[in-house]
Amino acid sequence: MMLTTALLPALMASADVQLGETREYGDWVAGCDNTLSCEAVALMPEAKFGNFESLVLARKRNGGFGLDAAPLSIRLQGLKAITDRYRIMIDGKLVDTGAVDQLKQEIEITSQDAVRVARGIAMGKQMRVEDGSGKELASFSLKGSAATLRYMDSKLGLTGTRQAIVARGGRTAQPGKRKLPVITAERINLDGKIPGTAELVGLIEESRCADYRMGVTEDRAFPLGKQGDTDRALVLISCGNGAYNFSSAVYLATSENGAPWQFEYAPFDVKPRGDGEVPMLINAEWTPDEQTLFSYAKSRGLGDCGDSAAYVWDGSQFRLSGASVMPACRGSLDWITVWRTEVKFVG
């Protein structure tokens, strides 16, 4: 079993932000976020990289009692079915059948059907998915699935209850829902001012990034609206690159009553990776409508492992609004959420 804390390398969590973790068991990875929502992902063998069929079990606590206290869903994607029917076979035995969504190339199993299939997964060694013609759509190793689902039972507080997948008992699950953190963000004026090219050049020449810039560089500036008499802007300075990851140092620029722009490192509630005091984002993107900075760090070019984070500008700082991770480079494009929030805009 491998324990992985998110993100990679770990973000420095604050008192108000406690990230989830992921655990790797055999050919499976599981993880949960801050709201008692968990996911288990089947990993692919090396020989099948590039096909990207996926198997994900997702479960969350909704705070209720009874068999619906923790709804479970199973999603299979990337299935190129000839017919609109499927059969799921575990160790040669039929455990479920139903309809394939041929347009989306996926199967979704919910409610008690999902619980039954999940228990079959935990007890099996190999899972095969066929369409109605008998053509194999996907196959998954179930090595480690029992430990993975036992871990989910524990994290969701279901150990020893009738709702558990592996660690079953006679008890009824007690309420366990956690509140979704809410971030209140001020709407910004997207027509605000930004620093000119000459001022950005001056910043670059004095920055720690000057020695790491090579090849094609892309420096960007975006308005963050006005606070009183002060214009504010987000500045992303190219700060080194590799084969598939591009680093950007993040600055906050301010100009009071038209004075020359001043630059400082952008404030974050949870500091991202960086060189000392310099906040650094990987493959950074800014979405003005959502006022959100995204970081997407790939551990390799295939994009089947790494970590991602989203930071919303709340009017005074960038706050971590979401994060996901996939520690195992094993052909999965399904990254596990380890932090989620609700963002409410005002103004």
CORRA-V298672 format. One record per helix or strand of 3 or more residues. SS is the DSSP state (@ for helix, = for strand). FROM is the first residue (numbers start at 1). LEN is the number of residues. If there is no record, write none. Layout:
SS,FROM,LEN + SS,FROM,LEN
This chain:
=,2,4 + =,21,5 + =,28,5 + =,37,6 + @,46,3 + =,54,7 + @,66,3 + =,72,6 + =,85,6 + =,93,7 + =,106,5 + @,111,13 + =,126,6 + =,136,6 + @,145,11 + =,181,6 + @,197,10 + @,208,4 + =,220,8 + =,230,12 + =,246,11 + =,262,4 + =,278,5 + =,285,3 + @,288,3 + =,292,7 + =,306,8 + =,318,9 + =,336,11
